[in-house]
């Protein structure tokens, strides 16, 4: 199956690609009512404003998911690297 790091990388990539795919679908579905409103009333600038804010908000949420995923991967890398080294903590003396 591979090393722990390879497995961690595989999971991290899957989460990142999955978040991007879901974001694309989310953006497309969220855009549909805005598109209809713009076709009904093209001079309504509010529709464009709402669409822009919506797109930015959705993008920010998925950027946060990818950032958490990256941070978790970085922490996992550090833990995996630390696990390969001998323990550095001093032993307690018995009295």
C-alpha positions in Angstrom: 0.0 0.0 0.0 2.9 2.4 0.5 4.4 4.4 3.3 2.5 6.5 5.8 3.7 9.6 4.0 2.5 8.3 0.6 -0.9 7.5 2.1 -1.1 10.9 3.8 -0.2 12.6 0.4 -2.9 10.5 -1.4 -5.6 11.5 1.1 -4.5 15.1 1.1 -4.6 15.2 -2.8 -8.0 13.5 -2.8 -9.4 16.1 -0.4 -8.0 19.0 -2.3 -9.3 17.7 -5.7 -12.6 16.8 -4.1 -13.0 20.3 -2.6 -12.2 21.9 -6.0 -14.7 19.7 -7.8 -17.4 20.4 -5.2 -16.6 24.1 -5.4 -17.0 24.1 -9.2 -20.4 22.3 -8.9 -21.5 24.6 -6.0 -20.5 27.7 -8.0 -22.4 26.5 -11.1 -25.6 25.7 -9.2 -25.5 28.9 -7.2 -25.0 30.9 -10.4 -28.2 29.6 -12.0 -30.8 31.8 -10.3 -28.5 34.8 -10.8 -28.3 34.1 -14.5 -32.1 33.8 -14.8 -32.5 37.1 -12.9 -30.0 38.8 -15.2 -31.9 37.5 -18.3 -35.2 38.7 -16.9 -33.9 42.1 -15.9 -30.5 42.9 -17.5 -30.4 46.4 -16.2 -30.7 45.3 -12.6 -27.1 45.8 -11.3 -28.0 44.2 -8.0 -28.1 40.8 -9.6 -24.4 41.2 -10.7 -23.5 42.4 -7.2 -25.2 39.5 -5.5 -23.6 37.1 -8.0 -20.1 38.6 -7.3 -20.5 38.4 -3.5 -21.9 34.9 -3.7 -19.0 33.7 -5.9 -16.5 35.3 -3.5 -18.1 33.8 -0.5 -18.3 30.3 -1.9 -14.7 30.6 -3.0 -13.6 31.7 0.4 -15.2 28.7 2.1 -13.5 26.3 -0.3 -10.2 28.1 0.0 -10.5 27.6 3.8 -11.1 23.9 3.4 -8.0 23.6 1.2 -6.0 25.6 3.7 -7.1 23.4 6.6 -6.2 20.4 4.5 -2.7 21.8 3.7 -2.1 22.7 7.3 -3.2 19.2 8.5 -0.9 17.7 5.9 2.0 19.8 7.1 1.4 18.8 10.7 1.1 15.1 9.6 4.5 15.5 7.8 6.1 16.8 11.0 4.6 14.1 13.1 5.7 11.4 10.6 9.2 12.9 10.5 9.4 13.1 14.3 8.3 9.4 14.5 11.4 8.4 12.5 13.8 9.9 15.0 14.7 8.5 18.4 13.0 10.1 21.3 14.6 13.3 22.5 12.9 13.6 25.9 15.1 12.9 28.9 14.2 10.0 31.1 12.9 10.7 34.6 15.2 9.7 37.3 13.9 7.2 39.9 14.6 8.2 43.5 
